Amino acid sequence: MGIGGNFWDFLKPYAKNEGFDYLRNKKVAVDLSYWIVQHETALQFSHVRNPHLRLTFFRTINLFSKFGAFPVFIADGKPSPLKSQARISRYFRSSGIDVNDLPVAEEGVSADRNKFFVKCVEECVELLKLLGMPVLTAVGEAEALCAQLNSEGLVDACITADSDAFLYGAKCVIKHLDPKSKEPIECYQIEDIECGLGLKRKHLIAVALLVGSDHNLSGVPGIGMETALRLVKTFSEDEVLQRLHEIGSGAILPLDVDVGSPGKFAQRLKTPHCSLCGHPGSKTAHNKVPCEYCHRSTSMNCSKKSPGYKCECSACDLKREEKEYKKTENWRLRVCKKIEECSFSSNEIAELYLRNEVIDGFMPCLSWNRPSLEMLVDFSVYYLHWEPFYVRQRLFPMLSTIFLREKALNSDVTLLDGQYEFDSIQRLKVRCGHQFYEVKWRKSTSGMCGVEHSISPAGSSVGSALQFEEIDTEESLHFSDELDVPQLHSDGGCHFISTDENLELVQNAFPADVDSFLQQKVCSSFCNLLLDFLLVSL
């Protein structure tokens, strides 16, 4: 996706692997189409119903509650006619369909998006809104709006594997999230890329024009990534796109190199060199008059030159410069010829990348709301065939995260309209090298201990029996996105649910309970040390 020529491989040295807290309290723009295309790999598990909805559900909860981010989801608008072929090809390929049978969009006409793909997007948007997430629809490509929001400081990063985001102006791109890793976030900062590759944004656009991108799949035949990088580096950022346009129009431009103009080489006079020592001057002349260079270093006449000897006189330096110049010029002429022969046209594609997706002065309203629990249950029952209990249990980490955030600001807030209360901190838990508090939440029974309740929608009291065991679902065996399912247990006729929570969130919401827990840990550690000492003494 994005720039061809294995562009991500060239960026890999500049990637940074960040920890869980990197995204905490940061706004991130998520390319929704990228997520959906990823979901199609799940089609190999035929028993999974609507995998795009399932993974969107769990990934959103993980991104919001585990990583602590505030995601903004971006849906594609009207696709560029130039990108239609690439988009259809990528989607069909991910679905295991022969790309040779793909429809081709007519020139200047944008082919309608695959109806099934549109349906997937619409269903995901509906789900995300029920989860309380902001969803924006781009005028054109989603990654373009992601990048625009990032470049204007409205979000801190973009989550996408489409390298086109850099061409649209993204500052920080997160390509991969792996919740099971100690450093789960693969992050690319544009300043690191610019510094490492020596390229600016317009240089990257020029590279995409040459090696191919989603707007021009083939690029220039015969030009790979290394050739493209070498060529664009010969131009400044301000001129590179115009120079490529001129080359594509048949203009062979003079090469700007440090060695000087070709006229410099035309004036070079051939200087004879001694066949014995290799220094300027003939062997006959050196027999009459000692070689200046040899005599100065050895106080002797000519000495035999060593294997691989290279004369460093100005004439030889100029000769080597001329040779390098001709080599570079011949290479450049071959590349320019390839660009000219493919009827290269860069302006339309370059303008797409440089065009602002967001109207100047327009500030999108980004707000995160509480999930519509009852409607989410109905949605999941209909589309995913999940039991209401299963939905409420999996959604609980998002609800507890919202509660902890609000509790730090307002002590009067309740969890699920008071249906659940903070009970205690069970332990300090380490997952993938990152610490969490395991928090125990007590079902508020109001004198009804022993009566089983479900995690019910806000404002309702559900008295149907809640079975405290895992629902058997084969789906969860195949996906890494569903992590840390809240644990249900009962004690003394009362019911509890346990979740893993961020240390800072719990500290801010329940400082006294955290202090008490830490003091108990210190006392327990001291007692264990004392007991060990006494046992050793005996």
N, C-alpha and C positions, 0 to 999 in steps of 0.2 A: 504494500500500500504506500502510495506517495512516490518519492523519487526512485528511479530504477538504479541498475548498476550496483546492487547490494550496498546502497547508501548507508544503511544502518551499521554495516560492518566497519565502514570508515569512521563512524561516530562512536563506536564502542569504546575506544580508548579514553573518550572524554565523558563517559557515563559515570555517575556517582550512585552507589547503592546506599540508600538512606534507611533509617530505622522507623519503627512504628510511629513515633511522635513527630515525624517530619511534617505530616499533613494536619496535625492537630490544630484546630481552630483556624485552618486556612480554607479559603474558598477555591474550589477546583471546578473547571469546566470539563464535562465528560461528553465525548463524542458518542452519542447514542448509537449511531449506525455501526461504529466500530465494535461496540459491545454486542450488537445483534449478529454481526457477521461472525464474531468469535463464537457465539452461541451455536451456530450451525454445525460446529464440530461435534456437538452433543447429539446430533441426529443419528450417529452410529448406535446409540442406545435406544433401540426402537420402542422400549417400554416407557420412555420419558415423555410426558405430555407437555407440549408447549415449553420447550427448554429455554426459549428466549425470555419468557415470563419468570420462570423458576430462577434462572441465574440473575436476572435483573433484580428480583426480590432479595436474594441473599447477598449479592454484591453491594447493593445499596445499603442494606443494614450493616454489613461489615465496614463499608467506607464511612458511614455516619457514626456508628457506635464504637467499633474497634479502633479505626484509624483516627476518629475524631474530626473528620473533615466535614465541610459544608459543600456538598456537590450541587452543581448547576448543570442540568442535562440539556444538551443541545441537539435538536432534531434537524435533519436536512430540510431545506426548502426545495425550490425548483432546481434540479441539477443542471449544470452546464452541459450544453450539447457536446462539448469536447470531452466531457468525462463520462458520458453515458455508456460508451463501449467498455471502458475500464470497469465501471461499477457493475454492469451486468455480468461481465466476464468473471470478476472476482466472486460475486455472489453465487453464480452457477457452479464455479469451480469448487467452492467450499461445500456445495450441496452434492458434489459427485457427478455433475452433469457435464457431458462433453462440450467443451467451449467452442468446438468447430461448428456446432449447430446453433450458435447464438444469433439473435437478431442484430442487425446493424442499423444504427440510427442514421437517418438521412442527414446530409450536410446541412447545417444551420437549423436542424430540428431536434429538439430534445425528446428522446424516446421516453414514454411514460415508464415510471418505475414499475418493476415487477409487482403485480398486485399482491402476491403473498408477502413480499417484503414490506410493502406499504402497510398491510394489515398487521404485521409484526410490530412495526414502529408505532402504529396507533394504539395497539394494546399495551405496549410498554409505556407510552406516554400516559395512558389512563391509569396504569398501575402506579407510576411515579407520582402522579398528582394525588392519588389516594394515600401514598406514603408521606405526603406533605412536602415533596421536593419541588423546587422551581424548575420549570421546563420552558425553554425558549426555542422558537423555530427560526432558523436562519433564512435569509433571503435566498442564499444559494447553498454552498457547502457548509456542513456543520463544523468542520475543522477550521474553516475561515472565521466563523464567529467565535469559536473557542480562542483562536489566536488573537482576534481583535479585542476580546474581553481581557485577555492576559496582557497584551501590549498597553492597554489603557489603564491597567491596574485594578480592574474590577474583579478579577480573580487572580490567584497566586500561581496557578499552574493549569496545564491542560493534560487530560488523560486521553491519550490516543496513540495508536501505533502508526498513524499516517504521518510520514515525514514531511508532507506538504505543509503541516502546521508551521514549520520554520519559515517556509516561503511566504506564508501569510503574516508573519511577524511575531510568532509566539516567542516568549522569553524563556519559559520553562516547560518542558514536555516530559510527562511521565509515561513511559512506554509500557511498563509491566508492573503489576502488583502481584506479589506472592505472599499471602498471609502466613504461609508455613516456614518462611525464611527468617533468619535473624536480621537480615537487612532486606526487607520485602519490597522496597520501592526502587525501581530503576529509573533514575532521573537524569535528564539532559538539560543543561543550562546553555543558552545561546552564546553567552559571553565566553564560556569555556571552549565551545566549538569554534567561534570566530578566532580566538587566540591560538588554538591548536592547529587549525587548518589554514589560518591566515586569510579567511574568506568572510565577507560581509553578506548581508541578506541578498543583494542583487547578484552577487557572485553565485550564491546557492541557486537562485532562480535560473541563472545561465547554465549551471551544471544540469539542472533538471531538464532544460530545453534540449541539451545535447544527449543525455543518456536516456531520456524518456521519463514520463511521469503518468499520473492518472489522466491527464489531459492530452497526452501524446505518448501512447504506449511504446512506440518503436524508437522515438528520439531520432538521432542521426545514425544510420547503420554504420558499423565499423568503429564507432567511438565509444570507448568504455569509460569507467569512472576515472582512472588514472590519467587518461588523455584529456578528459574534460577538465579535471582539476588543474592540470598543467597549463592548458590553454587559457582558462579564465583568469589565472593568476598573472598573466601578462598584461592585463588591463586593470585599470582602477575601477572601483565600484561605480562611480558616476558614469563611466563610459562603456562598461562591459556589455550592456544590453544593446546599445546602439551599434557597437562594433560587430556584434554577432549578426545583427540585422543587415549591416552593410556587407559582411562576408556572404551571408545567404543570398544577397542580391547580386553577387558576382564580383564585388570589389575585393581585390587582394591588397590588404593594408600593409604598409611597411612595418617591419618588426622593431619594436622598441626594446633595445637591449643595451646593457651597460658598456659593451665593447666599442660602441661608437658606430659611425655610419660605414657603409660598404666602401665609400671613397677612401677611407682610412687605410683599407687593405690594398686598394689599387695603387697607392703610392709607396707601398712597401718594396724596398730593394732587396734582392737576394744577396745574402751575406755568406761568403765561403767559410767553412769550418774545417778544422784540422781532423783528418781521419784517424789520427792516433789518440789525441787527448779530447777531441770533441769541442774545443773552445773556438771562438771566432779567429779566423785567419787560416791560411792554407798550411799544409805540412811543409811545403817547400819554404814558405816564409818563416816558419818556426825553426827550420834548420839553420837559417841565416841569423835570425834574431830570436832569442829565447821567448817562449810563450809567456805573455804577461801574467796570465792567471796561474800557470803552473809554477813559474819562477817565484811568484809572490808567496805561494803556499809551501813549496818544497825546496826553494832555492836551486832548483834543477831545471833542465830543459823539459820538453814534453814527457809526461808520464801516461801510460796506457789508461784509457778511460775504463771505468768499472762497468759490469753488465747492467743494463737498464739505465745508463746515465742519461740525464736530461739537462740540456743546456739552459741556463737561466738568463741569457742575454736578452736585451730588449727586442731584437729581431726575432728570436725564437719564441718569445712570449707572444708577440704579435702574430706569428704564424699559427700558434696554437689557438689564439683567439679567433683567427680567420677560419680555421678548421671547425671550431665549435659553432661559430656563427653560421657557416654553410650547413652544418648538420642540423642546427635548430631551424634554419630557414627552410630547408627541404622538408623537415617534419611538419612545420607549420603550413607549408603549401599543400602537402598531402591532406592535412586535416581540413584546411579551408576548401579544398576541392570536394571532399566528402560532404561538407555542409552545403556547398553550392549545388551539388548534384541531386540532393534529396529535396530540392525546392523548399528549403528551410524558411519558415516564417515564424518569427518570435513575438511580434508585437501583441497579438491577441491574447496569447497565453500569459505573457508577462503582465499585461494589464489586469488579468483576472487575479493574479497573485498580489498585485500592488493596490488593488481597489479595496477601500474600506467596506467591511461588511456591516458595520454599525454606523448609522448616520451621525455625523459630527454633532455633539451636544446632546445626543440621546442617551439617557441613563436608564437602563432597564431596571425594573423593580425586582430585586432579589429578596425573597422572604421564604423562610422555612417554617412550615406549620406542623401541628400535631397530626399524626396519621388518623385517617377516618376509619377507625377500627371496625365498626359494624359493616361499612361498605367494603372494606378490604376482605373481610370474612366472606361476604357474598361473592365478591369478585373471584377469590381464590377457589371457592367451592365450585363455581361455574366453569372457570377456565382451567383449573389445575386438578380439580376433583380432590382437594385436600379436605380433611375434617376440620371443622371450626377450631377444635382444640389445638390441632397441629399449627394452624395459622397464628393463634394467640401466643402459643409457646415460643415459636420462632421470632415473633415480633417483639417479644418482651425486652430483649437487649436494647432496642431502639427506644422503647418507652422509658426504660430505666435511665438511659443516657439523657433523654430530655428532662426527666424528673430531677436528676442530679444537677444539671446545668441551671434549672430554674430554682431549685432549692437553695443554691448558694446566693441567689439574689432575693428570694422571697421565702421566708420560713413557713409560710402558710400553704404552700402548694402541696398537692397530694398526688399519689401515684394511682392512676386509674380510678379517679374520684374516691380515693380512700380505700379502695378494695385491697390494696397491698401497702404494707408499711415496712420501713427499714427495721431490720431485726438486729443484725450484728455483722461484724467482719469475721469471717471464718479463718482465713489464713492469707498469707502473702504468697501469691502464685507466680511462677516463672514459666512463660511460654515463649519458645524460640528466642530465649535470651532477654525477654522483656517482662517486666514485673507488672502484676495486676493484683488488686484485692478481690478475693472471692467474697462477694456480699450475699448475705442471706436475707431474703424478703419474706415477711410473714403475711399470710392471708388474713386480712382483717375480718374476724368472724362476728364481732359485736354480740358475743355470747352464744355463738353458733358453732363452737368447736365440735368437731366430730361430724359436721354436715359438709359434704364434699361440694366444692364450687369450682367452676371453670374460670379461666381468665376471661372475664366477660367484657363486652363493649361498655364504654363510659356511660354512666347513667342507668345501667340495668343490673339486675341481680339475678344471675342464672343459677338455679338450684339443681340443674341436672348433674348427675354424678360425674365427677372428674376422675378418670382412671390414671393413677400415678405410675404409668409405665410408658416406655417409648412406643410410639406408633410404628408398626412395621412398614417401612417404605423402602423399596429397593433403590429408589432414586438416589438416596443419600450415599450410596456406596460408591458412586462414580464421580462425584464432584468435590473439589477442594474448597468451594466457596462457602459451603455450610459448615461453619466451625463453632465449637463451643456451645452446643445446644444447652439452654438453661436446664439445670438439673432439678427435678421435682422430688420431694420427699416429705414424709409426715413424721410428727413427733408428738406424742401425748394427745393425739386426736386433732392436732392443728396441722396445717399444711404450709409448706414453704417452697420457695423457688430460689435457686442460687445462680448468680451471674458473675462474670469476670468484668470488673470495672477499672477504669483508669484511676491511678493513685491520686492525681491532682483533683479530679472531679469529686472523689469521695472525701478528700481532705477539706475541700471548700464547702461541701454540703454538710458534712458531719464532723467538724474538727474535734469535738470532745470525744466522740467514739473512736476516732483514729488515734488520738493521744492515749486513750485507755488501752487500745489494742497494742500499741507500741510498748507501753509500760509493762503490760502483761508478758510480751515477748522478752523484754529485758529481764524481768523477774524469773521467767521460766528458764532462760539461758543461764542466769546466775545459779539457780537451784540445780540445774543439770551439772554445771561445773563443780559446784560444791559436793554433789553426790559422787561424781567421778573421783574427786580428791579424797573423799572419805573411803571409798572402795579401794583406792590405791594404797591408802595409809594402812588399811587393815591387812 
